[in-house]
Amino acid sequence: MNKRIFYLLCCISFAASAQNAKDSLSVVSKDWKTEKIAKGVVWKQGHFTDLFDSEQEINYVEVDLKKQAKRVHLAADPKVLKTTSAFAEENRVLVAINGGFFDVKNGGAVDYIKVDGKVVNLTRTPSARANAVLTLHKKKITIQAATPENTEQSTAENVMLSGPLLVLNGSSIALDGNPFNSNRHPRTAMAVQKNHKLILIVVDGRNSKAYGMSLMELARVMKWLGAKDAMNLDGGGSSTLYIKGKGIVNYPSDNKQFDHEGQRKVANIVYLR
């Protein structure tokens, strides 16, 4: 390698490192708009004018699992698609986000999901991106790399397969550079933090006021917010955050407007009762 190429690579590496440090500081030092929803449940909203060189809108709810773990649930329908708010109204929901990927034409999840001990949908076609599993059993909530043992064979009462896995044991997971991962879209994700809190997060997108994120960018944000383990859920027009008494608080993109009306019908949700 000649000196000129080496120097250029060093400059690129330094610029990327500086940008990453700037973005990290932007998130961790953000003066989030914060509102207490219930004991141990806090909603945070932040608008960024220059995060990943773009305008971004982030909403997330932080749940203290020491106080609220037993109130975290899944809701799903095997065939009928419903909006997140419709699921919420049926299940006495305090907070909800949309869940995993689904069959737009025929309804139901395309990946394995079990709710309250009953299998709702089996995996239709195995997918490389569905490599993460959420399990809810009594007061224990885990996000893990999916295996047959912790998914279809799991004895947990509630199991949801989705992904990709973003963070495991505090380390980012390497992601393939395919369009689904690398392009910017609205995103929904969840994480268990190192301090025993749960994050339910949506990142808006497909708008000049909210560009959306690649999964690599989303994984960085999750780590900066203290994620120990984190997984991606269905994004795009599905990305929705519902809070009781406020309705939809993010800007779902399915109607191509930057308002709260663009919900897409989905197959399941993760919620706090």
Buried (B, 14 or more C-beta within 10 A) or exposed (E): EEEEEEEEEEEEEEEEEEEEEEBBEBBEEBEBEEBEBBEBBBBBBBBBEEBBEBBBBBBBBBBBBEBBBEBBBBBBBBEEBBBBBBBBBEBEBBBBBBBBBBBEEEBBBBBBBBBEEEEBBBBBEEBEBBBBBBBBBEEEBEBBBBEEEBBBEBEBBBBBBBBBBBBBEEEBBEBEEEEBBEEBBBBBBBBBBEEBBBBBBBBBBBBEEBBBBBBBBBBBBBBBBBBBBBBBBBBBBBBBBBBBEEEBBBBBBBBEEBEBEBBBBBBBBBBBB
